[in-house]
Structure formats: structure tokens, C-alpha cells
Amino acid sequence: MQIFLVPNPQVQFPESPPRDFRQDLATIPAGTTLFSVYGIAAEKLDQDSSNLQHRQQAQLIGQITTTSEFVASAYGDSRLFFRHQRFKNQ
């Protein structure tokens, strides 16, 4: 299966002037659809077709919607860190 995430055109923020993106996220109310999720089954994927043709054949399979307001966390944004190793190092 191939999936496509299509952003909600109503959820956009200006690119300039530079600012903390967390302030923009905090303006998104609970229940807002962020992305529509479209999918196309593997058996319908034709290697001779373009990605554009696949997107045109894809069907809506779901949505990514907020269930609560966004919250900025100083700890999570500045002190929480996950280290990932490359597979070749394992």
C-alpha cells in the first residue's frame, strides 16, 4: 500500500518573520483535521505509472485530527533526547 498525506489548506502559518512554531501550533483547536490520508492498494500500483497517477487513483482512508490542544513543554523541547544508533553500528 502507498499512502499520501494531504495537509488541510485551512491550517497554514506564515513563513516569515521567523518565530517559535510552537506558538502557531498552540492556535490549533481540538478537533481540527490536520491531514487527509489517502491510500492505494499495492496490487493497483503500476511501476510504469507516475506518482501523480497513483495519487489520482488513491482513495480517502482516514484523517489525522487533533484530540486536544497543543502544549509546549520546555522539558520535552529542550531536555528530552532520544539517541538512535544506525543499524550498521549494531
PDB file with one MODEL, atoms N, CA, C and O in Angstrom:
MODEL        1
ATOM      1  N   MET A   1       0.844  -1.178   0.000  1.00  0.00           N
ATOM      2  CA  MET A   1       0.000   0.000   0.000  1.00  0.00           C
ATOM      3  C   MET A   1       0.882   1.231   0.000  1.00  0.00           C
ATOM      4  O   MET A   1       1.929   1.267   0.647  1.00  0.00           O
ATOM      5  N   GLN A   2       0.454   2.213  -0.717  1.00  0.00           N
ATOM      6  CA  GLN A   2       1.119   3.511  -0.702  1.00  0.00           C
ATOM      7  C   GLN A   2       0.130   4.521  -0.132  1.00  0.00           C
ATOM      8  O   GLN A   2      -1.039   4.544  -0.515  1.00  0.00           O
ATOM      9  N   ILE A   3       0.612   5.356   0.786  1.00  0.00           N
ATOM     10  CA  ILE A   3      -0.283   6.357   1.372  1.00  0.00           C
ATOM     11  C   ILE A   3       0.218   7.755   1.034  1.00  0.00           C
ATOM     12  O   ILE A   3       1.404   7.978   0.792  1.00  0.00           O
ATOM     13  N   PHE A   4      -0.730   8.685   1.028  1.00  0.00           N
ATOM     14  CA  PHE A   4      -0.447  10.090   0.773  1.00  0.00           C
ATOM     15  C   PHE A   4      -1.099  10.911   1.868  1.00  0.00           C
ATOM     16  O   PHE A   4      -2.285  10.740   2.151  1.00  0.00           O
ATOM     17  N   LEU A   5      -0.338  11.797   2.485  1.00  0.00           N
ATOM     18  CA  LEU A   5      -0.872  12.715   3.482  1.00  0.00           C
ATOM     19  C   LEU A   5      -1.098  14.050   2.808  1.00  0.00           C
ATOM     20  O   LEU A   5      -0.163  14.653   2.282  1.00  0.00           O
ATOM     21  N   VAL A   6      -2.337  14.515   2.821  1.00  0.00           N
ATOM     22  CA  VAL A   6      -2.691  15.779   2.185  1.00  0.00           C
ATOM     23  C   VAL A   6      -3.022  16.779   3.285  1.00  0.00           C
ATOM     24  O   VAL A   6      -3.998  16.594   4.012  1.00  0.00           O
ATOM     25  N   PRO A   7      -2.215  17.846   3.419  1.00  0.00           N
ATOM     26  CA  PRO A   7      -2.449  18.803   4.501  1.00  0.00           C
ATOM     27  C   PRO A   7      -3.750  19.577   4.315  1.00  0.00           C
ATOM     28  O   PRO A   7      -4.183  19.846   3.195  1.00  0.00           O
ATOM     29  N   ASN A   8      -4.354  19.924   5.439  1.00  0.00           N
ATOM     30  CA  ASN A   8      -5.565  20.736   5.433  1.00  0.00           C
ATOM     31  C   ASN A   8      -5.174  22.152   5.007  1.00  0.00           C
ATOM     32  O   ASN A   8      -4.368  22.784   5.691  1.00  0.00           O
ATOM     33  N   PRO A   9      -5.710  22.667   3.918  1.00  0.00           N
ATOM     34  CA  PRO A   9      -5.325  24.004   3.449  1.00  0.00           C
ATOM     35  C   PRO A   9      -5.743  25.118   4.404  1.00  0.00           C
ATOM     36  O   PRO A   9      -5.249  26.240   4.297  1.00  0.00           O
ATOM     37  N   GLN A  10      -6.646  24.821   5.336  1.00  0.00           N
ATOM     38  CA  GLN A  10      -7.082  25.836   6.289  1.00  0.00           C
ATOM     39  C   GLN A  10      -6.123  25.965   7.473  1.00  0.00           C
ATOM     40  O   GLN A  10      -6.246  26.897   8.268  1.00  0.00           O
ATOM     41  N   VAL A  11      -5.176  25.043   7.597  1.00  0.00           N
ATOM     42  CA  VAL A  11      -4.197  25.105   8.685  1.00  0.00           C
ATOM     43  C   VAL A  11      -2.853  25.489   8.074  1.00  0.00           C
ATOM     44  O   VAL A  11      -2.051  24.631   7.707  1.00  0.00           O
ATOM     45  N   GLN A  12      -2.630  26.776   7.975  1.00  0.00           N
ATOM     46  CA  GLN A  12      -1.387  27.294   7.413  1.00  0.00           C
ATOM     47  C   GLN A  12      -0.893  28.443   8.271  1.00  0.00           C
ATOM     48  O   GLN A  12      -1.673  29.156   8.901  1.00  0.00           O
ATOM     49  N   PHE A  13       0.422  28.604   8.278  1.00  0.00           N
ATOM     50  CA  PHE A  13       1.036  29.678   9.038  1.00  0.00           C
ATOM     51  C   PHE A  13       2.034  30.403   8.151  1.00  0.00           C
ATOM     52  O   PHE A  13       2.657  29.791   7.284  1.00  0.00           O
ATOM     53  N   PRO A  14       2.190  31.703   8.363  1.00  0.00           N
ATOM     54  CA  PRO A  14       3.156  32.450   7.548  1.00  0.00           C
ATOM     55  C   PRO A  14       4.585  31.967   7.815  1.00  0.00           C
ATOM     56  O   PRO A  14       4.919  31.567   8.931  1.00  0.00           O
ATOM     57  N   GLU A  15       5.416  32.010   6.777  1.00  0.00           N
ATOM     58  CA  GLU A  15       6.791  31.556   6.900  1.00  0.00           C
ATOM     59  C   GLU A  15       7.702  32.620   7.493  1.00  0.00           C
ATOM     60  O   GLU A  15       8.760  32.298   8.033  1.00  0.00           O
ATOM     61  N   SER A  16       7.307  33.870   7.400  1.00  0.00           N
ATOM     62  CA  SER A  16       8.153  34.926   7.935  1.00  0.00           C
ATOM     63  C   SER A  16       7.292  35.919   8.696  1.00  0.00           C
ATOM     64  O   SER A  16       6.109  36.009   8.368  1.00  0.00           O
ATOM     65  N   PRO A  17       7.746  36.640   9.636  1.00  0.00           N
ATOM     66  CA  PRO A  17       9.133  36.583  10.125  1.00  0.00           C
ATOM     67  C   PRO A  17       9.349  35.311  10.933  1.00  0.00           C
ATOM     68  O   PRO A  17       8.388  34.713  11.417  1.00  0.00           O
ATOM     69  N   PRO A  18      10.599  34.893  11.080  1.00  0.00           N
ATOM     70  CA  PRO A  18      10.873  33.682  11.870  1.00  0.00           C
ATOM     71  C   PRO A  18      10.353  33.839  13.298  1.00  0.00           C
ATOM     72  O   PRO A  18      10.514  34.882  13.932  1.00  0.00           O
ATOM     73  N   ARG A  19       9.727  32.775  13.779  1.00  0.00           N
ATOM     74  CA  ARG A  19       9.221  32.782  15.153  1.00  0.00           C
ATOM     75  C   ARG A  19       9.109  31.351  15.650  1.00  0.00           C
ATOM     76  O   ARG A  19       9.322  30.400  14.898  1.00  0.00           O
ATOM     77  N   ASP A  20       8.777  31.213  16.905  1.00  0.00           N
ATOM     78  CA  ASP A  20       8.658  29.898  17.520  1.00  0.00           C
ATOM     79  C   ASP A  20       7.406  29.211  16.972  1.00  0.00           C
ATOM     80  O   ASP A  20       6.291  29.670  17.221  1.00  0.00           O
ATOM     81  N   PHE A  21       7.581  28.114  16.227  1.00  0.00           N
ATOM     82  CA  PHE A  21       6.446  27.429  15.601  1.00  0.00           C
ATOM     83  C   PHE A  21       5.470  26.888  16.637  1.00  0.00           C
ATOM     84  O   PHE A  21       4.305  26.647  16.321  1.00  0.00           O
ATOM     85  N   ARG A  22       5.933  26.693  17.882  1.00  0.00           N
ATOM     86  CA  ARG A  22       5.040  26.179  18.919  1.00  0.00           C
ATOM     87  C   ARG A  22       3.909  27.153  19.210  1.00  0.00           C
ATOM     88  O   ARG A  22       2.820  26.737  19.608  1.00  0.00           O
ATOM     89  N   GLN A  23       4.153  28.437  19.018  1.00  0.00           N
ATOM     90  CA  GLN A  23       3.087  29.427  19.201  1.00  0.00           C
ATOM     91  C   GLN A  23       2.011  29.261  18.138  1.00  0.00           C
ATOM     92  O   GLN A  23       0.825  29.428  18.421  1.00  0.00           O
ATOM     93  N   ASP A  24       2.418  28.935  16.921  1.00  0.00           N
ATOM     94  CA  ASP A  24       1.442  28.673  15.855  1.00  0.00           C
ATOM     95  C   ASP A  24       0.628  27.417  16.177  1.00  0.00           C
ATOM     96  O   ASP A  24      -0.595  27.412  16.039  1.00  0.00           O
ATOM     97  N   LEU A  25       1.307  26.364  16.604  1.00  0.00           N
ATOM     98  CA  LEU A  25       0.606  25.120  16.926  1.00  0.00           C
ATOM     99  C   LEU A  25      -0.401  25.326  18.048  1.00  0.00           C
ATOM    100  O   LEU A  25      -1.454  24.689  18.062  1.00  0.00           O
ATOM    101  N   ALA A  26      -0.089  26.202  18.980  1.00  0.00           N
ATOM    102  CA  ALA A  26      -0.984  26.450  20.118  1.00  0.00           C
ATOM    103  C   ALA A  26      -2.304  27.083  19.689  1.00  0.00           C
ATOM    104  O   ALA A  26      -3.265  27.080  20.459  1.00  0.00           O
ATOM    105  N   THR A  27      -2.369  27.623  18.479  1.00  0.00           N
ATOM    106  CA  THR A  27      -3.609  28.243  17.997  1.00  0.00           C
ATOM    107  C   THR A  27      -4.562  27.241  17.358  1.00  0.00           C
ATOM    108  O   THR A  27      -5.692  27.595  17.023  1.00  0.00           O
ATOM    109  N   ILE A  28      -4.127  26.004  17.185  1.00  0.00           N
ATOM    110  CA  ILE A  28      -4.958  24.981  16.549  1.00  0.00           C
ATOM    111  C   ILE A  28      -5.898  24.384  17.596  1.00  0.00           C
ATOM    112  O   ILE A  28      -5.428  23.793  18.568  1.00  0.00           O
ATOM    113  N   PRO A  29      -7.202  24.524  17.422  1.00  0.00           N
ATOM    114  CA  PRO A  29      -8.127  23.980  18.422  1.00  0.00           C
ATOM    115  C   PRO A  29      -8.267  22.459  18.315  1.00  0.00           C
ATOM    116  O   PRO A  29      -7.980  21.863  17.276  1.00  0.00           O
ATOM    117  N   ALA A  30      -8.709  21.856  19.405  1.00  0.00           N
ATOM    118  CA  ALA A  30      -9.000  20.422  19.413  1.00  0.00           C
ATOM    119  C   ALA A  30     -10.074  20.129  18.369  1.00  0.00           C
ATOM    120  O   ALA A  30     -10.974  20.940  18.153  1.00  0.00           O
ATOM    121  N   GLY A  31      -9.978  18.985  17.731  1.00  0.00           N
ATOM    122  CA  GLY A  31     -10.955  18.600  16.719  1.00  0.00           C
ATOM    123  C   GLY A  31     -10.631  19.085  15.324  1.00  0.00           C
ATOM    124  O   GLY A  31     -11.452  18.948  14.417  1.00  0.00           O
ATOM    125  N   THR A  32      -9.442  19.653  15.132  1.00  0.00           N
ATOM    126  CA  THR A  32      -9.038  20.159  13.819  1.00  0.00           C
ATOM    127  C   THR A  32      -8.408  19.043  12.998  1.00  0.00           C
ATOM    128  O   THR A  32      -7.527  18.336  13.487  1.00  0.00           O
ATOM    129  N   THR A  33      -8.848  18.880  11.762  1.00  0.00           N
ATOM    130  CA  THR A  33      -8.230  17.908  10.855  1.00  0.00           C
ATOM    131  C   THR A  33      -6.944  18.515  10.323  1.00  0.00           C
ATOM    132  O   THR A  33      -6.960  19.587   9.718  1.00  0.00           O
ATOM    133  N   LEU A  34      -5.830  17.830  10.547  1.00  0.00           N
ATOM    134  CA  LEU A  34      -4.533  18.300  10.066  1.00  0.00           C
ATOM    135  C   LEU A  34      -4.197  17.736   8.689  1.00  0.00           C
ATOM    136  O   LEU A  34      -3.666  18.441   7.831  1.00  0.00           O
ATOM    137  N   PHE A  35      -4.512  16.453   8.487  1.00  0.00           N
ATOM    138  CA  PHE A  35      -4.215  15.787   7.222  1.00  0.00           C
ATOM    139  C   PHE A  35      -5.348  14.851   6.839  1.00  0.00           C
ATOM    140  O   PHE A  35      -5.980  14.238   7.699  1.00  0.00           O
ATOM    141  N   SER A  36      -5.598  14.747   5.551  1.00  0.00           N
ATOM    142  CA  SER A  36      -6.435  13.682   4.999  1.00  0.00           C
ATOM    143  C   SER A  36      -5.474  12.598   4.525  1.00  0.00           C
ATOM    144  O   SER A  36      -4.441  12.898   3.925  1.00  0.00           O
ATOM    145  N   VAL A  37      -5.812  11.345   4.792  1.00  0.00           N
ATOM    146  CA  VAL A  37      -4.941  10.227   4.445  1.00  0.00           C
ATOM    147  C   VAL A  37      -5.582   9.455   3.295  1.00  0.00           C
ATOM    148  O   VAL A  37      -6.704   8.961   3.406  1.00  0.00           O
ATOM    149  N   TYR A  38      -4.853   9.365   2.199  1.00  0.00           N
ATOM    150  CA  TYR A  38      -5.311   8.641   1.019  1.00  0.00           C
ATOM    151  C   TYR A  38      -4.407   7.432   0.813  1.00  0.00           C
ATOM    152  O   TYR A  38      -3.215   7.488   1.115  1.00  0.00           O
ATOM    153  N   GLY A  39      -4.959   6.353   0.307  1.00  0.00           N
ATOM    154  CA  GLY A  39      -4.169   5.163   0.067  1.00  0.00           C
ATOM    155  C   GLY A  39      -4.530   4.486  -1.236  1.00  0.00           C
ATOM    156  O   GLY A  39      -5.638   4.625  -1.754  1.00  0.00           O
ATOM    157  N   ILE A  40      -3.558   3.746  -1.751  1.00  0.00           N
ATOM    158  CA  ILE A  40      -3.780   2.945  -2.947  1.00  0.00           C
ATOM    159  C   ILE A  40      -3.175   1.567  -2.670  1.00  0.00           C
ATOM    160  O   ILE A  40      -2.032   1.458  -2.227  1.00  0.00           O
ATOM    161  N   ALA A  41      -3.947   0.533  -2.934  1.00  0.00           N
ATOM    162  CA  ALA A  41      -3.519  -0.845  -2.660  1.00  0.00           C
ATOM    163  C   ALA A  41      -2.314  -1.220  -3.515  1.00  0.00           C
ATOM    164  O   ALA A  41      -2.163  -0.746  -4.641  1.00  0.00           O
ATOM    165  N   ALA A  42      -1.464  -2.074  -2.964  1.00  0.00           N
ATOM    166  CA  ALA A  42      -0.235  -2.479  -3.645  1.00  0.00           C
ATOM    167  C   ALA A  42      -0.514  -3.089  -5.020  1.00  0.00           C
ATOM    168  O   ALA A  42       0.234  -2.860  -5.971  1.00  0.00           O
ATOM    169  N   GLU A  43      -1.597  -3.868  -5.119  1.00  0.00           N
ATOM    170  CA  GLU A  43      -1.878  -4.514  -6.414  1.00  0.00           C
ATOM    171  C   GLU A  43      -2.303  -3.514  -7.491  1.00  0.00           C
ATOM    172  O   GLU A  43      -2.304  -3.844  -8.677  1.00  0.00           O
ATOM    173  N   LYS A  44      -2.661  -2.302  -7.087  1.00  0.00           N
ATOM    174  CA  LYS A  44      -3.042  -1.277  -8.068  1.00  0.00           C
ATOM    175  C   LYS A  44      -1.868  -0.388  -8.451  1.00  0.00           C
ATOM    176  O   LYS A  44      -1.992   0.456  -9.339  1.00  0.00           O
ATOM    177  N   LEU A  45      -0.723  -0.573  -7.785  1.00  0.00           N
ATOM    178  CA  LEU A  45       0.458   0.231  -8.098  1.00  0.00           C
ATOM    179  C   LEU A  45       1.113  -0.313  -9.355  1.00  0.00           C
ATOM    180  O   LEU A  45       1.508  -1.477  -9.415  1.00  0.00           O
ATOM    181  N   ASP A  46       1.219   0.522 -10.328  1.00  0.00           N
ATOM    182  CA  ASP A  46       1.832   0.163 -11.600  1.00  0.00           C
ATOM    183  C   ASP A  46       3.162   0.900 -11.685  1.00  0.00           C
ATOM    184  O   ASP A  46       3.204   2.128 -11.614  1.00  0.00           O
ATOM    185  N   GLN A  47       4.254   0.141 -11.840  1.00  0.00           N
ATOM    186  CA  GLN A  47       5.568   0.771 -11.866  1.00  0.00           C
ATOM    187  C   GLN A  47       5.749   1.670 -13.079  1.00  0.00           C
ATOM    188  O   GLN A  47       6.632   2.528 -13.081  1.00  0.00           O
ATOM    189  N   ASP A  48       4.935   1.490 -14.103  1.00  0.00           N
ATOM    190  CA  ASP A  48       5.026   2.341 -15.284  1.00  0.00           C
ATOM    191  C   ASP A  48       4.259   3.649 -15.099  1.00  0.00           C
ATOM    192  O   ASP A  48       4.406   4.577 -15.894  1.00  0.00           O
ATOM    193  N   SER A  49       3.444   3.718 -14.051  1.00  0.00           N
ATOM    194  CA  SER A  49       2.659   4.925 -13.797  1.00  0.00           C
ATOM    195  C   SER A  49       3.457   5.903 -12.942  1.00  0.00           C
ATOM    196  O   SER A  49       4.355   5.511 -12.197  1.00  0.00           O
ATOM    197  N   SER A  50       3.116   7.167 -13.062  1.00  0.00           N
ATOM    198  CA  SER A  50       3.791   8.194 -12.267  1.00  0.00           C
ATOM    199  C   SER A  50       3.162   8.300 -10.882  1.00  0.00           C
ATOM    200  O   SER A  50       2.071   7.786 -10.635  1.00  0.00           O
ATOM    201  N   ASN A  51       3.865   8.970  -9.998  1.00  0.00           N
ATOM    202  CA  ASN A  51       3.350   9.210  -8.654  1.00  0.00           C
ATOM    203  C   ASN A  51       2.060  10.024  -8.723  1.00  0.00           C
ATOM    204  O   ASN A  51       1.156   9.817  -7.914  1.00  0.00           O
ATOM    205  N   LEU A  52       1.967  10.936  -9.669  1.00  0.00           N
ATOM    206  CA  LEU A  52       0.757  11.745  -9.853  1.00  0.00           C
ATOM    207  C   LEU A  52      -0.427  10.849 -10.196  1.00  0.00           C
ATOM    208  O   LEU A  52      -1.520  11.048  -9.664  1.00  0.00           O
ATOM    209  N   GLN A  53      -0.235   9.873 -11.067  1.00  0.00           N
ATOM    210  CA  GLN A  53      -1.320   8.958 -11.421  1.00  0.00           C
ATOM    211  C   GLN A  53      -1.746   8.128 -10.213  1.00  0.00           C
ATOM    212  O   GLN A  53      -2.932   7.849 -10.038  1.00  0.00           O
ATOM    213  N   HIS A  54      -0.793   7.737  -9.388  1.00  0.00           N
ATOM    214  CA  HIS A  54      -1.130   6.978  -8.184  1.00  0.00           C
ATOM    215  C   HIS A  54      -1.958   7.842  -7.234  1.00  0.00           C
ATOM    216  O   HIS A  54      -2.930   7.363  -6.650  1.00  0.00           O
ATOM    217  N   ARG A  55      -1.580   9.110  -7.076  1.00  0.00           N
ATOM    218  CA  ARG A  55      -2.340   9.996  -6.195  1.00  0.00           C
ATOM    219  C   ARG A  55      -3.763  10.189  -6.698  1.00  0.00           C
ATOM    220  O   ARG A  55      -4.694  10.289  -5.899  1.00  0.00           O
ATOM    221  N   GLN A  56      -3.939  10.242  -7.999  1.00  0.00           N
ATOM    222  CA  GLN A  56      -5.273  10.430  -8.564  1.00  0.00           C
ATOM    223  C   GLN A  56      -6.145   9.197  -8.356  1.00  0.00           C
ATOM    224  O   GLN A  56      -7.370   9.314  -8.304  1.00  0.00           O
ATOM    225  N   GLN A  57      -5.539   8.019  -8.237  1.00  0.00           N
ATOM    226  CA  GLN A  57      -6.287   6.778  -8.030  1.00  0.00           C
ATOM    227  C   GLN A  57      -6.531   6.480  -6.551  1.00  0.00           C
ATOM    228  O   GLN A  57      -7.374   5.648  -6.216  1.00  0.00           O
ATOM    229  N   ALA A  58      -5.807   7.146  -5.679  1.00  0.00           N
ATOM    230  CA  ALA A  58      -5.897   6.859  -4.248  1.00  0.00           C
ATOM    231  C   ALA A  58      -7.276   7.221  -3.702  1.00  0.00           C
ATOM    232  O   ALA A  58      -7.945   8.127  -4.200  1.00  0.00           O
ATOM    233  N   GLN A  59      -7.681   6.487  -2.666  1.00  0.00           N
ATOM    234  CA  GLN A  59      -8.978   6.709  -2.024  1.00  0.00           C
ATOM    235  C   GLN A  59      -8.761   7.212  -0.600  1.00  0.00           C
ATOM    236  O   GLN A  59      -7.791   6.843   0.063  1.00  0.00           O
ATOM    237  N   LEU A  60      -9.671   8.052  -0.148  1.00  0.00           N
ATOM    238  CA  LEU A  60      -9.615   8.554   1.215  1.00  0.00           C
ATOM    239  C   LEU A  60      -9.804   7.396   2.187  1.00  0.00           C
ATOM    240  O   LEU A  60     -10.804   6.681   2.121  1.00  0.00           O
ATOM    241  N   ILE A  61      -8.840   7.212   3.092  1.00  0.00           N
ATOM    242  CA  ILE A  61      -8.950   6.112   4.057  1.00  0.00           C
ATOM    243  C   ILE A  61      -9.000   6.619   5.499  1.00  0.00           C
ATOM    244  O   ILE A  61      -9.249   5.835   6.415  1.00  0.00           O
ATOM    245  N   GLY A  62      -8.769   7.910   5.716  1.00  0.00           N
ATOM    246  CA  GLY A  62      -8.833   8.424   7.080  1.00  0.00           C
ATOM    247  C   GLY A  62      -8.386   9.862   7.172  1.00  0.00           C
ATOM    248  O   GLY A  62      -8.065  10.505   6.172  1.00  0.00           O
ATOM    249  N   GLN A  63      -8.373  10.350   8.396  1.00  0.00           N
ATOM    250  CA  GLN A  63      -7.927  11.712   8.673  1.00  0.00           C
ATOM    251  C   GLN A  63      -7.115  11.718   9.954  1.00  0.00           C
ATOM    252  O   GLN A  63      -7.349  10.913  10.856  1.00  0.00           O
ATOM    253  N   ILE A  64      -6.162  12.627  10.026  1.00  0.00           N
ATOM    254  CA  ILE A  64      -5.410  12.851  11.257  1.00  0.00           C
ATOM    255  C   ILE A  64      -5.979  14.121  11.866  1.00  0.00           C
ATOM    256  O   ILE A  64      -5.861  15.210  11.304  1.00  0.00           O
ATOM    257  N   THR A  65      -6.601  13.956  13.031  1.00  0.00           N
ATOM    258  CA  THR A  65      -7.331  15.035  13.678  1.00  0.00           C
ATOM    259  C   THR A  65      -6.831  15.206  15.106  1.00  0.00           C
ATOM    260  O   THR A  65      -6.554  14.225  15.796  1.00  0.00           O
ATOM    261  N   THR A  66      -6.718  16.457  15.547  1.00  0.00           N
ATOM    262  CA  THR A  66      -6.292  16.706  16.922  1.00  0.00           C
ATOM    263  C   THR A  66      -7.400  16.306  17.883  1.00  0.00           C
ATOM    264  O   THR A  66      -8.585  16.478  17.595  1.00  0.00           O
ATOM    265  N   THR A  67      -6.996  15.771  19.027  1.00  0.00           N
ATOM    266  CA  THR A  67      -7.978  15.409  20.052  1.00  0.00           C
ATOM    267  C   THR A  67      -7.891  16.345  21.254  1.00  0.00           C
ATOM    268  O   THR A  67      -8.749  16.316  22.136  1.00  0.00           O
ATOM    269  N   SER A  68      -6.856  17.170  21.282  1.00  0.00           N
ATOM    270  CA  SER A  68      -6.690  18.148  22.353  1.00  0.00           C
ATOM    271  C   SER A  68      -5.874  19.313  21.802  1.00  0.00           C
ATOM    272  O   SER A  68      -5.405  19.279  20.664  1.00  0.00           O
ATOM    273  N   GLU A  69      -5.715  20.328  22.617  1.00  0.00           N
ATOM    274  CA  GLU A  69      -4.887  21.464  22.214  1.00  0.00           C
ATOM    275  C   GLU A  69      -3.416  21.074  22.298  1.00  0.00           C
ATOM    276  O   GLU A  69      -3.044  20.204  23.084  1.00  0.00           O
ATOM    277  N   PHE A  70      -2.584  21.719  21.487  1.00  0.00           N
ATOM    278  CA  PHE A  70      -1.143  21.508  21.555  1.00  0.00           C
ATOM    279  C   PHE A  70      -0.602  22.193  22.801  1.00  0.00           C
ATOM    280  O   PHE A  70      -1.078  23.257  23.196  1.00  0.00           O
ATOM    281  N   VAL A  71       0.396  21.571  23.411  1.00  0.00           N
ATOM    282  CA  VAL A  71       1.022  22.130  24.604  1.00  0.00           C
ATOM    283  C   VAL A  71       2.538  22.106  24.401  1.00  0.00           C
ATOM    284  O   VAL A  71       3.112  21.064  24.082  1.00  0.00           O
ATOM    285  N   ALA A  72       3.175  23.253  24.586  1.00  0.00           N
ATOM    286  CA  ALA A  72       4.630  23.311  24.513  1.00  0.00           C
ATOM    287  C   ALA A  72       5.200  22.891  25.857  1.00  0.00           C
ATOM    288  O   ALA A  72       4.656  23.235  26.907  1.00  0.00           O
ATOM    289  N   SER A  73       6.275  22.163  25.821  1.00  0.00           N
ATOM    290  CA  SER A  73       6.896  21.674  27.037  1.00  0.00           C
ATOM    291  C   SER A  73       8.375  22.038  27.015  1.00  0.00           C
ATOM    292  O   SER A  73       9.117  21.557  26.159  1.00  0.00           O
ATOM    293  N   ALA A  74       8.804  22.873  27.936  1.00  0.00           N
ATOM    294  CA  ALA A  74      10.216  23.250  27.988  1.00  0.00           C
ATOM    295  C   ALA A  74      11.087  22.014  28.188  1.00  0.00           C
ATOM    296  O   ALA A  74      12.149  21.902  27.576  1.00  0.00           O
ATOM    297  N   TYR A  75      10.649  21.085  29.039  1.00  0.00           N
ATOM    298  CA  TYR A  75      11.428  19.867  29.268  1.00  0.00           C
ATOM    299  C   TYR A  75      11.501  19.027  27.991  1.00  0.00           C
ATOM    300  O   TYR A  75      12.585  18.629  27.564  1.00  0.00           O
ATOM    301  N   GLY A  76      10.359  18.766  27.395  1.00  0.00           N
ATOM    302  CA  GLY A  76      10.333  17.931  26.202  1.00  0.00           C
ATOM    303  C   GLY A  76      11.006  18.572  25.008  1.00  0.00           C
ATOM    304  O   GLY A  76      11.553  17.875  24.154  1.00  0.00           O
ATOM    305  N   ASP A  77      10.973  19.899  24.939  1.00  0.00           N
ATOM    306  CA  ASP A  77      11.545  20.595  23.791  1.00  0.00           C
ATOM    307  C   ASP A  77      13.029  20.913  23.957  1.00  0.00           C
ATOM    308  O   ASP A  77      13.708  21.190  22.968  1.00  0.00           O
ATOM    309  N   SER A  78      13.544  20.880  25.186  1.00  0.00           N
ATOM    310  CA  SER A  78      14.945  21.266  25.355  1.00  0.00           C
ATOM    311  C   SER A  78      15.797  20.224  26.090  1.00  0.00           C
ATOM    312  O   SER A  78      17.023  20.264  25.993  1.00  0.00           O
ATOM    313  N   ARG A  79      15.172  19.288  26.827  1.00  0.00           N
ATOM    314  CA  ARG A  79      15.977  18.363  27.621  1.00  0.00           C
ATOM    315  C   ARG A  79      15.756  16.892  27.278  1.00  0.00           C
ATOM    316  O   ARG A  79      16.629  16.065  27.538  1.00  0.00           O
ATOM    317  N   LEU A  80      14.629  16.561  26.710  1.00  0.00           N
ATOM    318  CA  LEU A  80      14.335  15.172  26.377  1.00  0.00           C
ATOM    319  C   LEU A  80      15.046  14.830  25.072  1.00  0.00           C
ATOM    320  O   LEU A  80      14.903  15.539  24.076  1.00  0.00           O
ATOM    321  N   PHE A  81      15.798  13.758  25.080  1.00  0.00           N
ATOM    322  CA  PHE A  81      16.592  13.408  23.908  1.00  0.00           C
ATOM    323  C   PHE A  81      16.614  11.895  23.746  1.00  0.00           C
ATOM    324  O   PHE A  81      16.862  11.171  24.711  1.00  0.00           O
ATOM    325  N   PHE A  82      16.362  11.422  22.559  1.00  0.00           N
ATOM    326  CA  PHE A  82      16.451  10.002  22.237  1.00  0.00           C
ATOM    327  C   PHE A  82      17.640   9.809  21.312  1.00  0.00           C
ATOM    328  O   PHE A  82      17.768  10.489  20.293  1.00  0.00           O
ATOM    329  N   ARG A  83      18.501   8.883  21.675  1.00  0.00           N
ATOM    330  CA  ARG A  83      19.639   8.588  20.816  1.00  0.00           C
ATOM    331  C   ARG A  83      19.327   7.331  20.024  1.00  0.00           C
ATOM    332  O   ARG A  83      18.932   6.310  20.586  1.00  0.00           O
ATOM    333  N   HIS A  84      19.506   7.415  18.733  1.00  0.00           N
ATOM    334  CA  HIS A  84      19.260   6.274  17.849  1.00  0.00           C
ATOM    335  C   HIS A  84      20.580   5.855  17.224  1.00  0.00           C
ATOM    336  O   HIS A  84      21.353   6.694  16.761  1.00  0.00           O
ATOM    337  N   GLN A  85      20.829   4.567  17.215  1.00  0.00           N
ATOM    338  CA  GLN A  85      22.015   4.051  16.567  1.00  0.00           C
ATOM    339  C   GLN A  85      21.680   3.610  15.154  1.00  0.00           C
ATOM    340  O   GLN A  85      20.577   3.138  14.877  1.00  0.00           O
ATOM    341  N   ARG A  86      22.633   3.768  14.285  1.00  0.00           N
ATOM    342  CA  ARG A  86      22.481   3.254  12.935  1.00  0.00           C
ATOM    343  C   ARG A  86      22.539   1.722  12.970  1.00  0.00           C
ATOM    344  O   ARG A  86      23.231   1.139  13.804  1.00  0.00           O
ATOM    345  N   PHE A  87      21.814   1.088  12.064  1.00  0.00           N
ATOM    346  CA  PHE A  87      21.806  -0.371  12.031  1.00  0.00           C
ATOM    347  C   PHE A  87      23.198  -0.942  11.813  1.00  0.00           C
ATOM    348  O   PHE A  87      23.526  -1.994  12.361  1.00  0.00           O
ATOM    349  N   LYS A  88      24.013  -0.270  11.030  1.00  0.00           N
ATOM    350  CA  LYS A  88      25.344  -0.809  10.744  1.00  0.00           C
ATOM    351  C   LYS A  88      26.235  -0.817  11.979  1.00  0.00           C
ATOM    352  O   LYS A  88      27.238  -1.529  12.001  1.00  0.00           O
ATOM    353  N   ASN A  89      25.892  -0.039  13.014  1.00  0.00           N
ATOM    354  CA  ASN A  89      26.690   0.001  14.237  1.00  0.00           C
ATOM    355  C   ASN A  89      26.242  -1.047  15.255  1.00  0.00           C
ATOM    356  O   ASN A  89      26.883  -1.190  16.296  1.00  0.00           O
ATOM    357  N   GLN A  90      25.194  -1.760  14.995  1.00  0.00           N
ATOM    358  CA  GLN A  90      24.682  -2.735  15.952  1.00  0.00           C
ATOM    359  C   GLN A  90      25.231  -4.100  15.705  1.00  0.00           C
ATOM    360  O   GLN A  90      24.897  -5.039  16.427  1.00  0.00           O
TER     361      GLN A  90
ENDMDL
END
